[in-house]
Amino acid sequence: MSVNIVDISPEIFPEVPGCPALAIKREVRSAAIEFCLRSKYWRADLTAINSVASQGEYTLTAPTDSVFIESLAVKHNDILLEWTTERELDEDSSTWRTDTSNQASSVIATAENKIMLYPAPESSVAGVIKVKVVLKPSTTATTLPSELRDQYLDAITAGTKSRLMAMPGQAWSNPQMSVYYRGVFDRGIDDARMAVAKYGAYRKSARIIAKGYS
């Protein structure tokens, strides 16, 4: 589910008199992007991907109005895969780039929107690769995920007000309140981070995080 950014604007209009609607829409989007980048709160399960025989790398398609921050978890045949790196696989096997199997054991994030399964699937099967990702709104988004409005509307609107009130020389400029609303926004992000830490279903392996390959 999603909510149109325009529907959030009425929460902001009264405190930024004279501010153009387009500026409010732009800053709602910017606040939401920052919120998602810092909290990694917006998570989604992508449409299941078909495996292709002997193909290890797959390109992911982000939902409408979003872009990837990172891939969080990958399953093959409903088996959760271990995150690894090309360096580690090079150390373990000289043939890993051509190895195939009916069950992958590991996965590499080769880009924000690409993953590589190891070993590569040995056959083509519909819908056997499942990916959970962390998202942020795109810079052209017209909608936001409804869970941001439902859970963190105060934070998103506070971040928007802070951005708008920090603009110099405008009828709605208010540096003091901008600082106040920045604090509300930052606390909302902290709350979302704690929610992710408490309820997040997947985490990358401690080994990968420790080596800096997050």
Buried (B, 14 or more C-beta within 10 A) or exposed (E): EBBEBEEBBEBBEEBBEEBEEEBBBBBBBBBBBBBBBBBBBBBBEBEEBEBBEBBBEBEBEBBEBBBBBEBBBBBBBEEEBBBBBBEBBEEEEEEBBEBBBEEBEBBBBBEBBBBBBBBBBBEEBEEBBBBBBBBBBBEEBBBBBEBBBEBBBBBBBBBBBBBBBBBEEBEBBBEEBBEBBBEBBBEBBEBBBEBBEEEBEEEBEEEBEEEEBE
